């Protein structure tokens, strides 16, 4: 009797011995699931679960990434063989933080990266984090920016002899501070 080794599946085959003392029969077809060398990496998705020897599967780039799919083959030694796809993260093209007095560092960010939106000079507010999603869109909440008041410390100094000021703090208007 010929049967599959441990870890392999297949039906055993009966062999008989002929009158010339030769075995007659066919070998069993033995298969096993591949368990080694499964395609993986950043931005890679695949359909290799449950693949058995001599079957193939495909490794592709996940949503938010670009690249060519690659075929993997499950070999008799239970290893996957194939070229890993080169997956490039896509740049986020919409949903960027917007609003007056907001500064940001979101240019060129790609899938999985984050950026920060902050209040510009003369404005106060907590910075907010935005994430570049697989849909190539940023997600996050714009910061709430409020104008800072002018202070006497920001008054001009040392302009020349005989200059005095009595500046009254006002709010920032546009890109400049206005004080009277």
VOPAGU-2260 file (C-alpha; in pm, 1 decimal, decimal comma):
REM VOPAGU-2260
SITE   aa  ch    i         X         Y         Z
SITE  UNK   A    0       0,0       0,0       0,0
SITE  UNK   A    1     126,5     349,4     -87,2
SITE  UNK   A    2      -8,3     645,5     107,9
SITE  UNK   A    3      60,0    1015,5     152,9
SITE  UNK   A    4     313,8    1134,7     408,6
SITE  UNK   A    5     206,8    1312,1     727,9
SITE  UNK   A    6      68,0    1657,4     651,9
SITE  UNK   A    7     -41,1    1559,9     299,6
SITE  UNK   A    8    -387,6    1454,1     187,2
SITE  UNK   A    9    -479,9    1186,0     -65,0
SITE  UNK   A   10    -621,3     836,5    -100,1
SITE  UNK   A   11    -395,1     540,4     -34,7
SITE  UNK   A   12    -333,2     310,8    -331,1
SITE  UNK   A   13    -304,7     -64,8    -318,4
SITE  UNK   A   14      -8,8    -230,5    -489,5
SITE  UNK   A   15       4,1    -592,7    -589,3
SITE  UNK   A   16     301,2    -810,7    -662,7
SITE  UNK   A   17     291,5    -989,9    -998,3
SITE  UNK   A   18     436,1   -1334,8   -1072,6
SITE  UNK   A   19     769,0   -1174,5   -1169,8
SITE  UNK   A   20     792,8   -1001,3    -830,4
SITE  UNK   A   21     718,1    -648,9    -956,9
SITE  UNK   A   22     480,0    -417,5    -783,2
SITE  UNK   A   23     184,9    -306,5    -992,2
SITE  UNK   A   24     -35,1      -4,8    -917,6
SITE  UNK   A   25     -45,5     375,2    -930,9
SITE  UNK   A   26      93,9     625,9    -686,5
SITE  UNK   A   27    -153,9     827,9    -484,5
SITE  UNK   A   28    -200,9    1195,4    -564,4
SITE  UNK   A   29     -91,7    1376,0    -249,3
SITE  UNK   A   30    -169,4    1739,3    -177,6
SITE  UNK   A   31    -108,1    1970,5     117,3
SITE  UNK   A   32    -192,3    2330,0     196,2
SITE  UNK   A   33      94,5    2571,5     151,4
SITE  UNK   A   34     202,9    2709,1     484,0
SITE  UNK   A   35     533,9    2883,2     408,0
SITE  UNK   A   36     628,0    3191,3     209,9
SITE  UNK   A   37     280,5    3341,3     185,1
SITE  UNK   A   38     295,4    3672,6      -3,2
SITE  UNK   A   39     277,9    3968,3     232,9
SITE  UNK   A   40     397,4    4323,0     276,3
SITE  UNK   A   41     279,4    4681,2     301,9
SITE  UNK   A   42      -6,7    4743,6      60,7
SITE  UNK   A   43     -29,5    4378,0     -51,7
SITE  UNK   A   44    -346,4    4170,1     -51,8
SITE  UNK   A   45    -372,3    3807,2    -170,0
SITE  UNK   A   46    -613,0    3517,4    -216,4
SITE  UNK   A   47    -376,1    3237,1    -109,6
SITE  UNK   A   48    -563,2    3101,7     194,9
SITE  UNK   A   49    -638,5    2731,4     156,2
SITE  UNK   A   50    -429,1    2686,4    -160,1
SITE  UNK   A   51    -286,2    2333,8    -194,8
SITE  UNK   A   52      12,6    2196,7    -383,9
SITE  UNK   A   53      28,3    2281,3    -754,5
SITE  UNK   A   54    -248,0    2542,9    -726,8
SITE  UNK   A   55    -191,2    2911,8    -785,4
SITE  UNK   A   56    -305,3    3230,5    -619,5
SITE  UNK   A   57    -265,4    3602,2    -684,5
SITE  UNK   A   58     -90,8    3871,5    -479,9
SITE  UNK   A   59    -213,2    4221,9    -570,3
SITE  UNK   A   60    -183,9    4575,6    -445,4
SITE  UNK   A   61    -448,4    4675,6    -191,7
SITE  UNK   A   62    -682,8    4970,5    -235,8
SITE  UNK   A   63    -484,0    5291,9    -204,5
SITE  UNK   A   64    -175,0    5134,3    -365,7
SITE  UNK   A   65     -78,8    5074,5    -727,6
SITE  UNK   A   66     125,9    4801,3    -892,8
SITE  UNK   A   67      96,8    4486,4   -1103,6
SITE  UNK   A   68     -48,5    4163,7    -958,8
SITE  UNK   A   69     178,9    3859,2    -935,3
SITE  UNK   A   70     101,1    3485,7    -947,0
SITE  UNK   A   71     223,2    3250,6    -673,5
SITE  UNK   A   72     239,1    2870,0    -701,0
SITE  UNK   A   73     214,6    2627,7    -410,2
SITE  UNK   A   74     497,1    2375,8    -455,4
SITE  UNK   A   75     517,9    2015,5    -333,6
SITE  UNK   A   76     738,0    2126,4     -41,8
SITE  UNK   A   77     442,9    2344,7      79,1
SITE  UNK   A   78     615,3    2675,5      -0,6
SITE  UNK   A   79     465,6    2955,2    -209,4
SITE  UNK   A   80     687,2    3070,5    -496,2
SITE  UNK   A   81     641,0    3391,7    -693,4
SITE  UNK   A   82     753,9    3751,0    -722,6
SITE  UNK   A   83     627,1    3993,4    -460,5
SITE  UNK   A   84     433,9    4279,9    -621,2
SITE  UNK   A   85     584,4    4626,0    -588,6
SITE  UNK   A   86     302,9    4834,1    -443,1
SITE  UNK   A   87     331,8    5212,3    -435,3
SITE  UNK   A   88     117,4    5415,9    -197,6
SITE  UNK   A   89    -112,9    5658,4    -379,6
SITE  UNK   A   90    -112,0    6029,3    -303,1
SITE  UNK   A   91    -415,0    6178,8    -126,6
SITE  UNK   A   92    -594,2    6412,3    -365,9
SITE  UNK   A   93    -893,5    6541,7    -166,9
SITE  UNK   A   94   -1018,2    6620,0     180,3
SITE  UNK   A   95    -714,5    6831,4     264,2
SITE  UNK   A   96    -764,3    7064,2     562,0
SITE  UNK   A   97    -895,7    7403,6     454,3
SITE  UNK   A   98    -990,6    7730,6     613,0
SITE  UNK   A   99    -865,4    8076,5     687,9
SITE  UNK   A  100    -557,2    8095,6     906,5
SITE  UNK   A  101    -476,1    7721,8     883,1
SITE  UNK   A  102    -124,9    7602,3     802,6
SITE  UNK   A  103     -58,0    7241,0     711,6
SITE  UNK   A  104     206,9    6991,8     603,5
SITE  UNK   A  105     -12,4    6762,5     391,5
SITE  UNK   A  106     144,1    6811,5      46,3
SITE  UNK   A  107     257,4    6484,9    -111,1
SITE  UNK   A  108     123,7    6258,7     166,3
SITE  UNK   A  109      32,9    5905,6      57,0
SITE  UNK   A  110    -184,9    5618,6     183,3
SITE  UNK   A  111    -119,7    5552,0     550,6
SITE  UNK   A  112      66,2    5877,3     619,3
SITE  UNK   A  113     -50,9    6156,8     847,9
SITE  UNK   A  114     -21,5    6534,5     841,8
SITE  UNK   A  115     -96,2    6817,5    1082,4
SITE  UNK   A  116    -321,0    7120,3    1041,1
SITE  UNK   A  117    -236,9    7406,9    1278,4
SITE  UNK   A  118    -346,5    7763,2    1336,1
SITE  UNK   A  119    -132,7    8022,6    1159,7
SITE  UNK   A  120      61,7    8307,5    1319,4
SITE  UNK   A  121    -158,3    8532,7    1529,9
SITE  UNK   A  122    -417,2    8260,5    1588,7
SITE  UNK   A  123    -456,8    8006,7    1866,2
SITE  UNK   A  124    -604,3    7658,4    1856,7
SITE  UNK   A  125    -508,2    7293,4    1896,2
SITE  UNK   A  126    -330,9    7127,2    1601,4
SITE  UNK   A  127    -530,7    6846,4    1439,3
SITE  UNK   A  128    -403,4    6526,6    1274,8
SITE  UNK   A  129    -530,0    6419,0     932,6
SITE  UNK   A  130    -481,3    6067,2     788,7
SITE  UNK   A  131    -442,0    5979,0     420,6
SITE  UNK   A  132    -694,0    5696,6     375,5
SITE  UNK   A  133    -694,0    5415,6     115,9
SITE  UNK   A  134    -961,3    5612,7     -72,0
SITE  UNK   A  135    -690,3    5875,6    -147,1
SITE  UNK   A  136    -881,3    6120,2      74,2
SITE  UNK   A  137    -769,6    6286,5     396,5
SITE  UNK   A  138    -980,9    6232,7     708,0
SITE  UNK   A  139    -972,2    6457,2    1012,4
SITE  UNK   A  140   -1124,5    6767,1    1167,4
SITE  UNK   A  141   -1003,8    7119,8    1094,1
SITE  UNK   A  142    -863,4    7306,1    1393,7
SITE  UNK   A  143   -1073,8    7586,5    1539,9
SITE  UNK   A  144    -857,1    7897,8    1521,8
SITE  UNK   A  145    -928,1    8214,4    1720,9
SITE  UNK   A  146    -745,0    8543,2    1684,7
SITE  UNK   A  147    -493,5    8629,8    1953,3
SITE  UNK   A  148    -503,3    8975,6    2112,0
SITE  UNK   A  149    -227,3    9230,0    2057,2
SITE  UNK   A  150     -23,6    9282,2    2372,6
SITE  UNK   A  151     185,0    9570,7    2494,4
SITE  UNK   A  152     487,0    9342,2    2448,4
SITE  UNK   A  153     422,8    9348,5    2073,0
SITE  UNK   A  154     426,7    9730,2    2059,6
SITE  UNK   A  155     716,5    9884,8    1866,4
SITE  UNK   A  156    1021,6    9968,2    2073,7
SITE  UNK   A  157    1323,3   10182,0    2019,1
SITE  UNK   A  158    1190,9   10354,6    1707,9
SITE  UNK   A  159    1347,8   10684,2    1811,6
SITE  UNK   A  160    1359,4   10952,4    2077,5
SITE  UNK   A  161    1037,9   11114,2    2178,5
SITE  UNK   A  162     807,5   10833,0    2058,6
SITE  UNK   A  163     549,2   10702,7    2303,5
SITE  UNK   A  164     252,6   10479,4    2251,2
SITE  UNK   A  165     -71,1   10396,2    2422,1
SITE  UNK   A  166    -176,4   10092,7    2216,7
SITE  UNK   A  167    -508,6    9928,7    2295,2
SITE  UNK   A  168    -514,4    9549,9    2232,7
SITE  UNK   A  169    -736,7    9448,0    1943,1
SITE  UNK   A  170    -790,2    9120,9    1761,2
SITE  UNK   A  171    -599,4    9004,8    1456,2
SITE  UNK   A  172    -765,6    9109,6    1130,9
SITE  UNK   A  173    -657,3    8906,2     830,7
SITE  UNK   A  174    -283,7    8848,6     811,5
SITE  UNK   A  175    -196,7    9165,3    1015,2
SITE  UNK   A  176    -256,7    9268,6    1373,7
SITE  UNK   A  177    -432,3    9599,4    1421,8
SITE  UNK   A  178    -375,8    9799,0    1737,0
SITE  UNK   A  179    -477,6   10158,2    1817,5
